[in-house]
Structure formats: structure tokens, C-alpha cells
Amino acid sequence: MVEFTDELTLKSGVTLKNRLMMSPMTTRQSFFDGQVTTDEIHYYEQRAHGVGAIITGAANVQAGGKGWPGELSIADDAMIPRLHDLATAIQNAGAKAIVQIVHAGRMTEKATLGGVQTVSASAIPAARPNAETPRAMTDDEVQATIAAFGDATRRAIQAGFDGIELHGANTYLIQQFFSPHSNRRTDQWGGDREKRTHFIKAMLDVVFAAVKQYADRPFIVGYRVSPEEFETPGIRFADTLYLIDELAKYDLDYLHLSLNTYDRVTRAKEYQAKTALAYVYEHVAGRLPVVGVGAVRNRDDVTNVLAHADLVAVGEQLLFDPTWAEKLIDHHDDEILTGTFADLFAKQRDQFNLPLADFLAERYQSTPNM
């Protein structure tokens, strides 16, 4: 088994100095138009010391794909200068800078979009309280959104990032096109499982074309995926294994499995002998690196993840313990913060800027999704 301090050279040619990554987390620290703030730059710079890579919170590729107030945007060339400042700050702290790019699809609301109706593959609301019914995208809109992922890739390259992560998880638009719950289309973008991958494949083609055209250096392209959906009909674990086979045909640098706990077991009865991460790692069979994530807090957790993954992504622990990776590397395990995140937030609230503090208060006092 690898050690977390081992280097890893990805298919693109980028070498990560170790196997630790900061996972993408919502922080709501950007300006109303998605411009990077100074607070945001400081936030990531603090946490970049020690880890091999930082994956930023989601950056929308189109204005209509904005998921929440204070979300990063990579939808316009005007964003490039401040995105460059963000990438540079992360890199100067010793980590590779990866920007996660996303379109929220139906997982947003009119209020966030300035009164504009949400869109998705089909006019089916999400299975959550008070979900708004989206408008089904036209063929032209689908094509424009695919092109927007290519444009966002170009901007990430021009801003100096080391890579992008395509957010194909957490029920956002990319996943919505693959899901039989949100995609009821009968045109080229919908149908059986194979046809529901059409959007993803077309997007990957555009993204890699942008890398080929614009990147003058090795450039990372990662993909994040959720293992299953709770909706009926919905994505089942076997569907995800099928999708992984399709993704492995591309020159992706890693597959990031979105999990709330790294030892989570699937709901599928035929896949409960091992964790979801173990099944995915076994199925990938070395075709591309796998990133494990979910409730990683200490050295034992890192070791446990690396038994079934090539990289470890760490979220909330780094949120409250910015120098966590350095403590681990320097064997200062006794200095790693412990206790519930709610308790840590109560002690640290004044250390966060107002948008992030308010957002964390919502999470740790009423536990909505983060």
C-alpha cells in the first residue's frame, strides 16, 4: 500500500507531491457576481500548506448554472485575473491548484438566478422539499452548456490553474443528464443508460479539446461522481460502475468518489460485502487514480482510505484545522483538532468571515446539505 507522503504522477504529467488533497467545499465567499474575494484567496492559501492539491469549491460555467449566492464563477473572461490570483496563492503555498467547475441545473432556485427559471435535462423537480420545477433545456441550450464547460476549461488554463475537476456528482447538472430521475428526454440526450451518457461524453470531448488547444503545460482533468441516488427511478451503484467504464476510456487524471464517510456501504444488496470505495477501487483496477473522501480526520483514517484509493481528499477537518496536513507530515498528531465540528465551529466562529460563518451556522445548527 502507498504512503500518503508518496508522490503521484498523473496521466497528464502533473506530479502531486503527496496523496493529500483538500476536497471542494461550499464557502459562499465570492462576490455577488462570482468574482474571487481577498478573503477567499486567504482561506485557500491557509489550507494549501502541506497538501498535494487544493480543489476549490464549485465555480459555475454559466450564469444560469449558479447554485447559490457567493458561488465562484468561471463563466466569463472577466473572471480570469482574480482566478489567477487565487491559483497563484495556492501554488505559492506549495499545492497544485484545481478549480471545480459545475452547472447546478435544477439544484438551484429562481431567487439565486435573479428570477430566471432553473433548467435541467427534463422538467422534473428534485426530490427534496420545496424544489422548484425546472424547464427542460432545448437542444441548442444543451449544446451551449457543453461548450461552456470547454470555455471554462480554457479560462482555468489561462488563469494559471493546474487543472479542473468536473463536478459530475451531488445531483448537479452533469449527474442530472445521467440520472433516469431527472432525464426523461427522448432526443439524442436521453433514453437508456447508454444514451444518458451522451451529455457527459460530449462534454469530455469539448474539455479535452480545450486542453489540447490551450494548455502549454501538463493540465489535470478530474471527475467527481456520486455512487448512487435515493430517488426512484435513480442512479444505482451498478449504473455508476458502468459510467466508470465509460469515463476510463478518456485521459482523466483521477476519479473522485463523493461520499459523506469513506466507509459508507451502498444501498444495493448485491454490493454490501465491502464499502462503496472498495468496490469502486476494485472495479477501476488501476485504469486511473481513485480519490477517497468522507470524514477523514486523522492518520488512521488516511491509512484506511489508502487501502482502497490512490489519493485522500479531506474537507471539514481542514476547514477547522488549516494546518492539519502539516501536523500529519511532521508527526504532530497530538496537535490535530478533535471533537465534533459543531463544537469546533462554536469555538472558531469569529475566525471566519461573515458569509462563511453564516453558512456554517446554518449547517451546524440545522444541518442542511453542504
FENGILIN-V395882 format. One record per residue. N is the residue number from 1. RES is the residue in one letter. PSI is psi as a letter, one per 40 degrees, with the letter a starting at -180 (* if undefined). OMEGA is omega in whole degrees, -180 to 180 (NA if undefined). Layout:
BEGIN
n,res,psi,omega
N,RES,PSI,OMEGA
N,RES,PSI,OMEGA
END
This chain:
BEGIN
n,res,psi,omega
1,M,i,180
2,V,i,172
3,E,i,-177
4,F,e,179
5,T,e,-179
6,D,i,172
7,E,i,174
8,L,h,175
9,T,h,-177
10,L,i,-178
11,K,d,180
12,S,d,-176
13,G,e,176
14,V,h,178
15,T,h,174
16,L,h,-174
17,K,d,175
18,N,a,-173
19,R,e,-179
20,L,h,176
21,M,i,169
22,M,h,-178
23,S,i,-179
24,P,h,179
25,M,i,174
26,T,h,177
27,T,e,179
28,R,f,-176
29,Q,e,-179
30,S,i,174
31,F,i,-177
32,F,d,-178
33,D,e,178
34,G,e,177
35,Q,i,178
36,V,h,177
37,T,i,176
38,T,d,177
39,D,d,-179
40,E,d,178
41,I,d,180
42,H,d,-180
43,Y,d,-179
44,Y,d,179
45,E,d,179
46,Q,d,-172
47,R,e,-177
48,A,e,-179
49,H,h,176
50,G,d,-178
51,V,i,178
52,G,d,-179
53,A,i,171
54,I,h,170
55,I,h,-177
56,T,i,168
57,G,i,-173
58,A,h,174
59,A,h,-176
60,N,i,-178
61,V,e,176
62,Q,i,178
63,A,d,179
64,G,e,178
65,G,e,179
66,K,h,-174
67,G,d,-176
68,W,i,176
69,P,i,179
70,G,e,180
71,E,i,173
72,L,i,173
73,S,i,172
74,I,f,-172
75,A,e,-175
76,D,i,180
77,D,d,179
78,A,e,-179
79,M,e,-171
80,I,d,-177
81,P,d,-179
82,R,d,173
83,L,d,175
84,H,d,178
85,D,d,179
86,L,d,180
87,A,d,-179
88,T,d,179
89,A,d,179
90,I,d,-178
91,Q,d,179
92,N,d,177
93,A,e,173
94,G,e,-178
95,A,i,170
96,K,i,-177
97,A,h,-180
98,I,h,178
99,V,h,177
100,Q,h,-179
101,I,i,-166
102,V,i,163
103,H,h,-174
104,A,d,-177
105,G,b,-177
106,R,e,-178
107,M,f,174
108,T,a,-179
109,E,i,-177
110,K,d,-177
111,A,d,179
112,T,d,-176
113,L,e,178
114,G,f,177
115,G,e,180
116,V,h,180
117,Q,i,177
118,T,i,179
119,V,i,176
120,S,a,177
121,A,d,180
122,S,i,-178
123,A,f,-179
124,I,h,180
125,P,i,175
126,A,i,-180
127,A,g,178
128,R,i,-178
129,P,h,174
130,N,f,179
131,A,h,178
132,E,i,178
133,T,h,-179
134,P,i,172
135,R,h,177
136,A,h,-180
137,M,i,172
138,T,i,178
139,D,d,179
140,D,d,179
141,E,d,176
142,V,d,180
143,Q,d,-180
144,A,d,179
145,T,d,175
146,I,d,178
147,A,d,-180
148,A,d,176
149,F,d,175
150,G,d,178
151,D,d,179
152,A,d,177
153,T,d,177
154,R,d,-179
155,R,d,178
156,A,d,177
157,I,d,-177
158,Q,d,177
159,A,e,176
160,G,e,177
161,F,i,177
162,D,e,-180
163,G,i,174
164,I,i,167
165,E,h,177
166,L,h,-175
167,H,g,179
168,G,f,-175
169,A,a,171
170,N,f,174
171,T,f,174
172,Y,a,-164
173,L,d,-179
174,I,d,178
175,Q,d,-180
176,Q,d,178
177,F,d,179
178,F,d,-174
179,S,h,175
180,P,e,177
181,H,d,-175
182,S,e,-179
183,N,h,177
184,R,f,-175
185,R,i,177
186,T,e,178
187,D,a,-177
188,Q,e,-176
189,W,e,-178
190,G,i,-179
191,G,b,-180
192,D,a,-175
193,R,d,180
194,E,d,-179
195,K,d,179
196,R,e,173
197,T,e,-175
198,H,d,179
199,F,d,-178
200,I,d,-179
201,K,d,179
202,A,d,178
203,M,d,179
204,L,d,178
205,D,d,-179
206,V,d,-179
207,V,d,-179
208,F,d,174
209,A,d,178
210,A,d,178
211,V,d,-179
212,K,d,-176
213,Q,d,-169
214,Y,d,-174
215,A,h,177
216,D,e,-178
217,R,i,175
218,P,h,-174
219,F,h,-175
220,I,h,167
221,V,h,177
222,G,i,-178
223,Y,h,177
224,R,h,-176
225,V,i,173
226,S,h,-172
227,P,d,-177
228,E,i,177
229,E,i,178
230,F,d,-178
231,E,i,172
232,T,h,-4
233,P,i,-180
234,G,i,178
235,I,h,175
236,R,i,-174
237,F,d,178
238,A,d,176
239,D,d,179
240,T,d,177
241,L,d,175
242,Y,d,-180
243,L,d,179
244,I,d,177
245,D,d,178
246,E,d,180
247,L,d,-177
248,A,e,177
249,K,e,179
250,Y,i,-178
251,D,f,178
252,L,i,-179
253,D,d,177
254,Y,i,173
255,L,h,-176
256,H,h,-178
257,L,h,-178
258,S,h,-179
259,L,i,175
260,N,d,173
261,T,h,-175
262,Y,e,-180
263,D,e,-179
264,R,i,177
265,V,i,-178
266,T,i,176
267,R,e,-177
268,A,h,-175
269,K,d,-177
270,E,e,180
271,Y,f,-178
272,Q,e,179
273,A,d,180
274,K,i,176
275,T,i,176
276,A,d,180
277,L,d,-180
278,A,d,178
279,Y,d,-180
280,V,d,-179
281,Y,d,178
282,E,d,-178
283,H,d,179
284,V,d,173
285,A,f,174
286,G,e,-179
287,R,d,173
288,L,i,-180
289,P,i,178
290,V,h,176
291,V,h,175
292,G,i,-175
293,V,i,172
294,G,h,175
295,A,f,176
296,V,h,-174
297,R,d,-174
298,N,a,-176
299,R,d,179
300,D,d,179
301,D,d,178
302,V,d,179
303,T,d,-180
304,N,d,179
305,V,d,-177
306,L,e,172
307,A,d,-178
308,H,f,-180
309,A,i,178
310,D,d,-179
311,L,i,-179
312,V,h,175
313,A,h,-175
314,V,h,-177
315,G,c,-172
316,E,d,179
317,Q,d,178
318,L,d,177
319,L,d,-177
320,F,e,-176
321,D,g,-171
322,P,d,-179
323,T,e,-177
324,W,d,-177
325,A,d,178
326,E,d,177
327,K,d,-179
328,L,d,-179
329,I,d,-178
330,D,e,-180
331,H,f,174
332,H,f,-176
333,D,d,-179
334,D,e,179
335,E,e,180
336,I,h,-178
337,L,h,178
338,T,a,-178
339,G,i,-179
340,T,i,178
341,F,d,177
342,A,d,178
343,D,d,179
344,L,d,178
345,F,d,180
346,A,d,-180
347,K,d,-171
348,Q,e,-171
349,R,d,-177
350,D,e,-179
351,Q,e,-180
352,F,i,176
353,N,i,-170
354,L,d,-180
355,P,d,-180
356,L,d,179
357,A,d,179
358,D,d,179
359,F,d,179
360,L,d,177
361,A,d,176
362,E,d,-177
363,R,d,-171
364,Y,e,175
365,Q,d,178
366,S,e,175
367,T,f,170
368,P,i,178
369,N,i,178
370,M,*,NA
END
